[in-house]
Amino acid sequence: MSLSDIQNRISKVEAEAGRAAGSVKLIAVSKVQPDARVRAVLEEGHRSFGENRVQEAAGKWPGFREDFDGIDLHIIGPLQSNKVRQAMELAEAIHTVDRPKLAKTIARLAQELGRCPDLFIQVNTGEEEQKAGVMPRDADAFIAECRALDLPIKGLMCIPPVDEAPSLHFALLAKIAARNDLSGLSMGMSGDFEQAIALGATHVRVGSAIFGERVSG
């Protein structure tokens, strides 16, 4: 598999689903990938990338930004409150806003910094104890709370349980987004991004299918 293979598959599903060409943003998940692999994808012209850990992103992306224009970095992993400032300074988008304390910290720092990345609220569609994200039943209230803080909420994000049909979770996320007038849907990974696009995904997060299997670290 390669970047162009994934891009072609996305284009095919966009067309089949009656979506506009280019309406789905491919986020290349570069966490724990060697710099050489990431650089190769940058050299192919791709610019949207996802990192799970702020610390890893901080060690990697300032250098790449010196060599490549137009990088669009997304934080897609759980975000600790003490890493928020660094995340906001590094990234164009944060996909894992999932609790009031984090939302308030982002709002305060947005005032200080004079800017705020695009934000997605993570919904724990499978209601899994070990997973981050607001529970579906609490999503409407949390979206309203974030909007009251004047945060730029662009959409919702989910990671379906590994042992359940992902399409059920994508459909649930789309339903919550629709009733809250949110257009962004960050959903779908290497194994299920085509199903996600068919159900309305605007951002898909694909790692191993582009870069190859992750290097442990």
LOZAMI-90424 format. One record per residue (C-alpha): residue in one letter; x, y negated, z negated. Coordinates in Angstrom, 2 decimals, m for minus. Example, Ala and Ser with C-alpha at 12.3 -4.5 7.8 and 13.67 -1.06 7.14 Angstrom:
A/12.30/4.50/m7.80;
S/13.67/1.06/m7.14;
//
This chain:
M/0.00/0.00/0.00;
S/1.15/m3.56/0.60;
L/0.01/m7.15/0.29;
S/m1.28/m7.19/3.88;
D/m3.17/m3.90/3.33;
I/m4.97/m5.38/0.33;
Q/m5.71/m8.63/2.17;
N/m7.17/m6.66/5.07;
R/m9.34/m4.58/2.73;
I/m10.61/m7.75/1.04;
S/m11.47/m9.31/4.41;
K/m13.33/m6.17/5.47;
V/m15.47/m6.09/2.30;
E/m16.12/m9.86/2.50;
A/m17.52/m9.33/6.01;
E/m19.56/m6.25/5.04;
A/m21.05/m8.10/2.04;
G/m21.93/m11.13/4.14;
R/m19.41/m13.26/2.24;
A/m17.48/m16.10/3.88;
A/m13.98/m15.14/4.99;
G/m11.49/m16.25/2.37;
S/m14.11/m16.63/m0.38;
V/m12.30/m14.11/m2.61;
K/m9.02/m15.14/m4.22;
L/m6.46/m12.35/m4.56;
I/m4.47/m12.67/m7.79;
A/m1.31/m10.57/m7.54;
V/m0.73/m9.25/m11.06;
S/3.00/m9.58/m11.55;
K/3.31/m8.61/m15.23;
V/6.41/m6.49/m15.98;
Q/7.33/m6.41/m12.30;
P/10.99/m6.99/m11.41;
D/11.71/m10.47/m10.09;
A/12.83/m9.03/m6.76;
R/9.37/m7.53/m6.12;
V/7.64/m10.79/m7.06;
R/10.01/m12.81/m4.87;
A/9.28/m10.50/m1.92;
V/5.54/m11.20/m2.23;
L/6.21/m14.95/m2.53;
E/8.31/m14.75/0.62;
E/5.34/m13.18/2.42;
G/3.48/m16.41/1.69;
H/1.28/m15.32/m1.22;
R/0.90/m17.91/m3.99;
S/m1.71/m16.74/m6.57;
F/m0.29/m14.60/m9.36;
G/m1.48/m13.27/m12.72;
E/0.47/m12.75/m15.93;
N/m0.71/m11.09/m19.14;
R/1.83/m12.55/m21.53;
V/2.64/m16.24/m21.82;
Q/6.20/m15.49/m22.94;
E/6.88/m13.41/m19.84;
A/5.29/m16.05/m17.62;
A/7.46/m18.76/m19.18;
G/10.60/m16.77/m18.44;
K/9.66/m16.13/m14.82;
W/7.62/m18.86/m13.19;
P/9.50/m22.13/m13.78;
G/12.37/m20.66/m11.74;
F/10.10/m19.46/m8.95;
R/8.41/m22.88/m8.81;
E/11.81/m24.42/m8.02;
D/12.04/m22.22/m4.92;
F/8.40/m22.01/m3.78;
D/5.71/m24.70/m3.47;
G/2.04/m24.27/m4.30;
I/2.24/m21.48/m6.89;
D/m1.14/m20.85/m8.52;
L/m0.59/m19.05/m11.85;
H/m3.35/m17.32/m13.82;
I/m3.10/m16.13/m17.42;
I/m5.16/m12.92/m17.51;
G/m4.15/m11.36/m20.84;
P/m5.33/m12.02/m24.42;
L/m4.25/m15.48/m25.53;
Q/m3.06/m16.21/m29.06;
S/m3.81/m19.66/m30.44;
N/m0.11/m20.41/m30.96;
K/0.57/m19.80/m27.25;
V/m2.18/m22.06/m25.92;
R/m0.09/m25.17/m25.31;
Q/2.53/m23.18/m23.41;
A/m0.18/m21.43/m21.38;
M/m1.84/m24.72/m20.49;
E/1.46/m26.25/m19.40;
L/2.33/m23.22/m17.24;
A/m0.91/m22.09/m15.65;
E/m3.54/m23.33/m13.25;
A/m6.16/m21.01/m14.80;
I/m6.81/m19.03/m17.99;
H/m9.18/m16.07/m17.66;
T/m9.42/m14.97/m21.29;
V/m11.28/m17.58/m23.34;
D/m13.11/m15.36/m25.80;
R/m13.65/m17.04/m29.17;
P/m14.61/m20.41/m30.67;
K/m11.23/m21.05/m32.29;
L/m9.46/m20.63/m28.96;
A/m11.97/m22.86/m27.16;
K/m11.50/m25.61/m29.76;
T/m7.71/m25.37/m29.51;
I/m7.87/m25.67/m25.72;
A/m10.21/m28.67/m26.00;
R/m7.89/m30.45/m28.45;
L/m4.79/m29.80/m26.34;
A/m6.59/m30.86/m23.14;
Q/m7.07/m34.27/m24.75;
E/m3.39/m34.42/m25.70;
L/m2.08/m33.22/m22.35;
G/m4.56/m35.13/m20.22;
R/m5.32/m32.02/m18.17;
C/m6.83/m28.57/m18.54;
P/m6.48/m25.42/m16.45;
D/m9.60/m23.86/m14.96;
L/m11.15/m21.60/m17.58;
F/m12.96/m18.26/m17.44;
I/m14.78/m16.75/m20.40;
Q/m13.96/m13.09/m20.98;
V/m17.04/m10.95/m21.62;
N/m16.64/m7.55/m23.26;
T/m19.26/m5.93/m21.03;
G/m18.61/m2.47/m22.48;
E/m18.82/m3.74/m26.08;
E/m15.56/m1.92/m26.82;
E/m14.16/m2.48/m30.31;
Q/m10.54/m2.52/m29.18;
K/m11.09/m4.96/m26.31;
A/m11.11/m8.74/m26.32;
G/m14.08/m10.70/m25.04;
V/m17.35/m12.14/m26.24;
M/m20.23/m9.66/m26.51;
P/m22.83/m9.92/m23.71;
R/m25.55/m10.88/m26.19;
D/m23.42/m13.81/m27.40;
A/m22.25/m14.98/m23.97;
D/m24.93/m17.61/m23.30;
A/m24.36/m19.31/m26.65;
F/m20.57/m19.26/m26.24;
I/m20.78/m20.70/m22.71;
A/m22.94/m23.52/m24.11;
E/m20.45/m24.08/m26.94;
C/m17.56/m24.37/m24.48;
R/m19.49/m26.77/m22.29;
A/m20.26/m28.91/m25.34;
L/m16.47/m29.17/m25.83;
D/m16.27/m30.52/m22.25;
L/m14.17/m27.56/m21.13;
P/m13.92/m26.81/m17.37;
I/m15.58/m23.39/m17.44;
K/m15.41/m22.05/m13.89;
G/m16.73/m18.56/m14.47;
L/m16.61/m15.26/m16.33;
M/m14.15/m12.37/m16.46;
C/m14.47/m8.71/m17.45;
I/m12.45/m5.50/m17.65;
P/m14.84/m2.52/m17.45;
P/m14.30/0.54/m19.67;
V/m12.09/3.10/m17.96;
D/m14.63/5.90/m18.32;
E/m17.72/4.11/m16.98;
A/m18.86/3.09/m13.50;
P/m17.35/m0.37/m13.00;
S/m20.21/m1.53/m10.77;
L/m22.60/m1.56/m13.76;
H/m20.27/m3.97/m15.57;
F/m19.71/m6.13/m12.49;
A/m23.48/m6.43/m12.03;
L/m23.94/m7.38/m15.70;
L/m21.24/m10.05/m15.48;
A/m22.79/m11.48/m12.31;
K/m26.20/m11.61/m14.01;
I/m24.82/m13.53/m17.02;
A/m22.97/m15.93/m14.71;
A/m26.03/m16.57/m12.54;
R/m28.30/m17.48/m15.41;
N/m25.66/m19.91/m16.69;
D/m24.99/m21.51/m13.28;
L/m21.41/m20.29/m13.14;
S/m20.00/m19.45/m9.73;
G/m16.69/m17.84/m10.68;
L/m16.45/m14.08/m11.25;
S/m13.01/m12.70/m12.13;
M/m13.54/m8.96/m11.82;
G/m12.05/m6.02/m9.99;
M/m8.57/m4.51/m10.13;
S/m6.49/m2.16/m7.95;
G/m8.93/0.75/m8.21;
D/m12.27/m1.05/m7.90;
F/m11.83/m4.48/m6.31;
E/m13.94/m3.55/m3.28;
Q/m16.94/m2.74/m5.52;
A/m16.34/m6.02/m7.36;
I/m16.35/m8.06/m4.13;
A/m19.58/m6.38/m3.02;
L/m21.12/m7.54/m6.32;
G/m19.92/m11.13/m6.06;
A/m16.32/m11.30/m7.32;
T/m14.57/m14.57/m6.49;
H/m11.23/m13.53/m8.03;
V/m9.76/m10.00/m7.95;
R/m6.71/m9.02/m9.99;
V/m4.54/m6.49/m8.16;
G/m1.13/m5.35/m9.36;
S/0.10/m1.83/m8.67;
A/m1.54/m1.64/m5.24;
I/0.62/m4.59/m4.14;
F/3.84/m4.16/m6.10;
G/3.95/m0.44/m6.73;
E/3.81/1.15/m10.16;
R/4.79/m1.06/m13.04;
V/8.25/m0.90/m14.52;
S/7.97/m0.22/m18.24;
G/9.30/m2.94/m20.47;
//
